[in-house]
């Protein structure tokens, strides 16, 4: 395995060139880039920029472990909106291939594009609920989402890349059961999970159990910790997730790719319009040190 980092905790919005240099300077071997929306895909990730970023990654010795962009509307009831989502996904794959990665990532969509309450606010809410329209056709919406996912997987198969779908609270894919259901319905070798225990844990999952259930379909990881009451992204070792168990499970199922550190609720982290500070570097390096120690205990080799 090797350690990687997500670019957005260091710098939320592009340009990312200096941030890539910073991440490489911290000793990482892999990185993730992102486009938060379709406009960024088209205006920042131009053909020349893609060429320059790919050259910079090579010069820095960084592997682009995956490229991230979530199309809005993948489970929208309107066929025209779902079509726009597929076009966004096509562009995601084009840019990812151009940048040199073999893996693309989206977060799973909310059913019907419903707006759920933010789970980060759950512990201060007296009531935690959502009023659902009794006329919603849940079976139809699931089928529509499966259809979109099949089309996206076909795009990936044609391009020779894989699709690491990320679980998230309240989405159509939020735990191992929904991942396995989607795998069965879509039936594509391109589809797998971006294993993010900080999203799975508050959904009631034991994260290492998810690894064993999903097995070889774990394609990528995001590592951060929390106490299970929200999807907070603390550094590993600060919450209740059993990281030794997680690493052992990943080893047992044959995962030998990137441990990507994704800290979003720690000192010094970037937000839109706010740059990260050296406090984030400290949190990230403490994460690597903690996880490296567990890997050493388990006999898991880490690429230096």
Buried (B, 14 or more C-beta within 10 A) or exposed (E): BBBBBBBBBBBBBBEBBEBBEBBBEBEBBBBBBBBBEBEBBEEBBEEEBBEEBBEBBEEBEBBBBBBBBBBBBBBBBEEEBBBBBBEBBBBBBBBBBBBBBBBBBBBBBBBBBBEEBEBBEBEEEEEEEEEEEEEEEEEEBBEBBBBBBBBBBBBBBEBEBBBBBBBBBBBBBBBBEBBBBBBEBBEBEBBBBBBBBBBBBBBEBBBBBBBBBBBEBBBBBBBBBBBBBBBBBBBBBBBEBBBBBBBBBBBEBEBEBBBBBBBBBBEBBBEEEEEBEEEBBBBBBBBBEBBBEBBEEEEBEBEE
